[in-house]
Amino acid sequence: MRGLIRTVATLLVGVAVGAAGVYYGFPGLIHSRAVAAAEVKLTPKPFNAATAAVVTEGPIESNLAGAGHYASVTLSFQVSASALAAAGGSVAGSSGSTGTGSPLLDGRIDNLVTDVLRQTTYTQLQQSGGVSALKASISEVLQSVFGPGTIGAVYFSKLVTQ
């Protein structure tokens, strides 16, 4: 009987000490890697041209705002490698090839660029600075996908209007 009481008492003390250790001392150690990984996903590193990935999307075709005009664009942009990975893309799948390495992410980008084109008129594109304004609008929607400050230059390798 005394052996059973000692065993139960030792077990209870061990559980209490272990629980206190986890509660007061170990949570930072246990969760530090998970917290660090979550921080990278939530706050991607800012854009750095030396480590950025180059992504090419297109051709993206859409009607322009107003009647009777159409645009076809192929665009390339620089994005922070950590932001691309956090959004579900792949650096290996993006450099020198078409797309982000994720069909879902490519589709999302194509839809957002199509929305920008549908809000742009032919007259706006023909005005001085019209193409630059379109690039700025596309950069804004790309930052809504990848995070603020993660997008570098946006280039059109093809821009055709009709």
C-alpha positions, 0 to 999 in steps of 0.5 A: 500500500505504501509503495502505491501511495509513493508511486502515485505521489511521485507521479502527481509531483512529476506531472505538476512540475512538468506542467509548471515547466511547460507553462512558465518556461518552455512555450517560447522554445516549443513554439519559436520555430512555428512563430518564426515561420508564421512571421515570414508568411505574414511579413515578407521581406521587403523588395530587394532587386538582388534577390528578387524573382522575375515573373512573366504573366500573359498574354492577358487579353481583355476588353478596355473600358468603353466600347470597341477597344481591346488590349493584350498584354504580357507583363514581367515584374520583380517580386520579393522571393519571400513574398512569392513563396508566402503567396504560394508561388515558387522561385524555381518555377518563376525565374526565366519561365512563365508564371509564378509556379502556381496555377492558382496564383497565376489565375488570381494575377490574371484576373486582377490585371484583367480588372485593371484593363477593364477599368482603363479606357483606350483614350487613357492609354493613348495619353502621355503617361498612360502606359506608366499609369497602367503600370502603376495600377498593375503594381498596386494590384500585385502588391495586394497579392504579395504585400506592400513594398514587395514589388519592383519594376513592372514591364510590358514585353507586349502591349497591343491595343485595338 
